C-alpha cells in the first residue's frame, strides 16, 4: 500500500524544481504570500523562533501544497549560513535543509557511495511521524542532477531514474499510464515489500496522478478521483470519511487481495490516516495509532518487537481465527516483520 511518504516525495520534487527559488523573488506559487513573523499563528511563531536559535529571519512564505497549508521559512544562522525549513499549520517541523556533515554516519556512507565523482547539491531532512528520511539531490560529474532518498538507518529507500532505466515490461506499463500526458518523475522504490517503480504523470486535462508498477510490469496502484470509483465505493468512502478531508484514492491491484481502494484522508485535527474498501464498498481495514489500540494488544506488540519499529497498524474488519485482528507492519533487525494480534492481545501469527 502506498503511504504518505509519496506525498512528501512529491513535495520534495516541487521544491527542487526551482519553484521555491522563484518564489523568493515573487509570490509565484499558487496562493503563496509572504508574511511577517507577527502575521503567523502563535504556534508557528514559536516553532520559527525555536529553529532560529539566535539567527536572522529572512523570509516566511505561506503556501498551500497538496491541499495543506505550509510555511516555507528562510533564515541565516548565527554562524552565517543560509538555512530553510518547512512548518505545518500546527507548527510541526516537516523538513529542514542540512549539510552532509549533519547527517548520521550511516547516511553519509550511503550518500558517498552514490556520488560517483559528483557532488551533493542539497539535502532535505524530512520528518514523517517517527520516520526520518534524507532527500538528496546530487550533481554527477559532467552529468545531470539526480535525486534519491536515504532512511535514517542508512538504507537506500528510493532513487530517481529515467524511463529507459526501467525493464522493458515496466516501461510498457508506465507508458500506458502516461498515455498522452507528461511523465513528471519516476523513482525506483526499495520498499520492505519489494522493489517497484513509482511515477507521477501530468494528464492532458491538467490533473496530476501517481501510480506504481512492479519489476514484472504489472500495475500495482493507480491514483483516481472519487468520481472515477464505482458508486458503491464512493458511498462507502464518503461514509467513512465523516468530517475528514479526502486526500487521495489509490486503486490497488493485488494478486492475493484482488482490487481494493486505499483512501488517504486528513482528520479535522490534522491527523493523516488511511482506510481500505473493496469493490463492493465493504470496509476492510482502517489505520490506527499505537495509543488507539487496547493495552493488551500494545503489550503483545512490544513483546514481539523488542527493539524493533512499528511502521503501520491496521485494524482489520476481516476475521482471522474467529476475531477481528490488528495487523502490525513493522521492522526488526533491519528486516520486514509483520504479524497479527487479536483484540485481547493473543498473537495470531506472522504474515
N, C-alpha and C positions, 0 to 999 in steps of 0.2 A: 504494500500500500504506500503510495506517495505521501510524504508528510510535509509539514510546513517548511522544513529546510529548503524545499524547492522554491518557495516564495521568497525566502531570504536570498537564494542564489540569483533569482530574477532581479531583486533589488540591487544586489552587488553588480550585476551586469549593467543595470541602468546607471549606477554610479560611475563605472569605469568607461562608459562610452563618451564621457566628457560633458554630459548634460549638467552635472553639478558645477563643473568649471565654468560653463556658460552662464549658469545662474548666478555666479559670483558677480558678474558684470551687470546682469539684469534679471528680473524675475521671469525667467523663460520657462520654468516648469509650470504645467497647468495648475492653476490655483495657488502658486507659490507667492509668498510675500515675506519681505524682510521685516524683522521685529526688533524692537529694543528689549532689553532684559526685563524691564518693567511691564512689557506687554504680555509676557508669558505667564502661565499659571504659577502659583507658589511652588508646587511640586517640581515643575520643570526648572524654575529659577534655582531651587535648592540643588537639583541634580547638576545644573550647569556650574554652580559655584563649587560643588564638590570636585568636578573634573578640572575646573580652572586652577585650583590649588595655587593661587598666587600669580598666575599668568595673566595675560591680557585677552579680553574678549574682543574678537574681530567682527564676527557676524553671526546672526541667528536667522535661519530661514525656515519658515513653516511651510511644509508641503503635504500633499495628500497623494500617497502612492499605494496602489493596490488597495484602495478604499481605507487606508489607515492614515491618520494624522501623525506626521513625524516632524522632528525638529533637527535640522542639519546645523551643526554648530562648528564654527572655525575659531581657533584660539592660537595664541602664541604662548608657549610655556615660559616659565620664569628662566629657563635655560636658553630661551631664544629660538626654540624650534616650533615650526608650524605643525599644528595638530588638528584633526577634525574628528567629530564623533556624532552619532545619531541617537536621539532620545525618542521614546514613545510619548504619547499624550499623558501618560501617568508618571513620566519621569524615569522610566526604566531604560537603562543603557542597552541599546540594540547592537551597536558596533562602534569600534574606535580604530583609527589607523595607528599602527605600531611599527617599530623598526624590527629588523631581523633579530637583533640582539635582545629584544624584549620578548621573544617567543621562547618556549621551553626548548631544552636541548634536543629532544626527540623531534620536534617540529623543525628546528634548524637543520637537522641532519637530512630529513626528507626533502626540504626545500633545496638544500645544496646539491642533493643527488639529482634533482630535476633541472638544475640551471644549465648544464651542458655548455659552459662557457659564456652563458648570458649573464644578466644581472636582474636583481629584484627591482621592480618599478614601484610597487606598493603592496602593503599587507593590511588587510582589514580583519581585525579580530571581532568575530560576531558571537552573540550570545543568544541561544535558543533554549529556554528553560534552564536545565542543568548542563546543557551541552555547550562546549566552546569549540569553534572552528576558526581556522585561519584561511581567508580567501586571498590567494596570492596572485599577483599579476607580474609576469616577468617579460623581459625583452631578450630574445635569443640573440646570439652573436650573428649579426648580419641577417636576422630573420624577423618575423612578426611577433607581436606580443602574444602571450599565451597565459591562460588563467587555470588555476587548479585550487582545490580545497584540501586542507590537511586538518585532521582532527587533533585535539589537544594531546592525544597519546602519540602522535606522530604518524598515524595511519593515513595513507592517501585515500581520500573519500571520493574525489571526482577530478576529472581533468577535461578542459575544453579541447575538442577535436574538430577537424574538418570533415565534411561528409565523406570524402574519399578515403578517410582512415577507418571507416566502419566496414564490416564484412559486406559482401555483395547482397546477401539476403536482407540484412538490416537496412542497407541503403535503399533497396526497393520499397520497403515498407515506409521508411522515412519520407521518400519522395511522394508516396501516395498520401501521406498525412499533410505534406506541404501543398500538394496539388498546384493550384495557380497562385498560391500565396508566396510568402518570403520566409525562408528559414532564418530566424534571428540568432539562434545559438544552438549548439549541440554539445552535450557533455557525456563522457563515458563515466558512469557511476559504479563505484565499487562498494555495493551495499552488502550488509550482512546476509541478505537473502540471495545474493548473486550479483553478477555484473550485467548491466544493461545500458541503454542509451536514452538520455533524457533530452528532448528537444522542445524548442519554443518557436512557434510559427505566427507570422502576421498574415491573417487571411485577407482575401481580396476585399471583404466587406469592412476591413479595418479592425476586426476583433482579434485579440491575441489569445492563442491557445497553446497548451502544453500537451505532451504525450511521452510515453516511454515504450521502447522496443527492445526485445531480448536479443541476445547474441545470435539466436537462430532466426531472427527476422520476424518473430511473432509480436503482434501488437499487444502490449501488456495493459496500458492505460491510455485513455484519451479524454481530455477535458471537454465538457459540453455545458451549454446553458440549461437552466431549469426547463425552459420551453422545449428543449430537444429530448428530454426524458419522457418515457411513457406516462400517460395521465395518472395511472395509479401510483407511480413512483413520485410524480410531482406532489400528489396529495399527501403521501407519506412524509416526504421531505418537509413540506410546509407544516404538517402536524408536529413533527419532532423538533423543528426549528423553534417553535413557540415565539418568544420575543428576541431570539438571537438573530444575528445578521449572517446571511449566506455569503460565504467567501468564494467557494468554488465547488464544482462537482466533477469527480473523475469516474468515468465508466471503466470498470476493471474487467479484464478478460483473464480468468484463471482456469487452468486445466482441471483443478480439483473442485473449486467452488462454483465454476461457471461464471456468468455475468453478474456483477454486483455494482452498486452505485455508492461510491465513497464520498461523503459530504463533509466539507470543511466549513466550520462556522466560527463566529466570534460572539460570545455572550455579551449581555449588557454591561457586565463588569470587566469586559476586555479579555476574558479567558478564551484561548483558542482550543477548540475541541472538534472531534470527528464522530460521525456515526455512519453505519452502513446499512443499506436496504437492498433487498433482492428485486428482480423484475416484477414480482407480484405486489411490491410495496410493503413487504414484511420487514420489520426491524430485525437485523441480525446481530448487531453489536453497537456499543457506544463507548467512546473513550472516557476513562475516568482517571483521577489522580490518586496517588497513594493515600492521601488523607480522606478520600471519599469512600474507601472500602472498609469492610469490617476489620476490627483489630485482629481477629483470628486469622484472617487472610494476610494481613500485613506481617504477622508473626511468621507464617509459613514462608512468605516471600523472603524475609530476612534470613531465615534458617537455610533456605535453599541457595540463596545467592552469596551469602558471606560478604566478601569484599567486592562482589560484582555490582553491576549498574543496571537499573531499570531504564529501558528506553520508552516503552509504552505499556499501558494496561488497558485492556478492553473487557467490558462486561458483556458477556455473550448471552444471547437470547435463544441459542440452540443448545438443547440438552446434551450433557455428556455425563455418563454414569448416573443418570437419573436426576441431575441437578443442573442449574444454570451457572456455568463456571466463570471465573475470571481468567482471561488469557494474558499471560505475562510475557512480554517481549523484552529480553534482557541480554546483557553481555557479561561473560565471566571468563577470566583468564584470557582476554583478548578474542574470545570466540562467541558466536551466537549461542544463546542459552534461553530457549523458550519452553514454557511449561504452563500447566493449568492448575488452578486451585478452586475447590468448592467454596460455597458461601460460608461454611462453618470452619474453613481452614484446612480441609482434607486435601492432601496432594493428589492430583489426578493424573500425573504423568507428564512426560516430556512431549513436546510437539515436534 
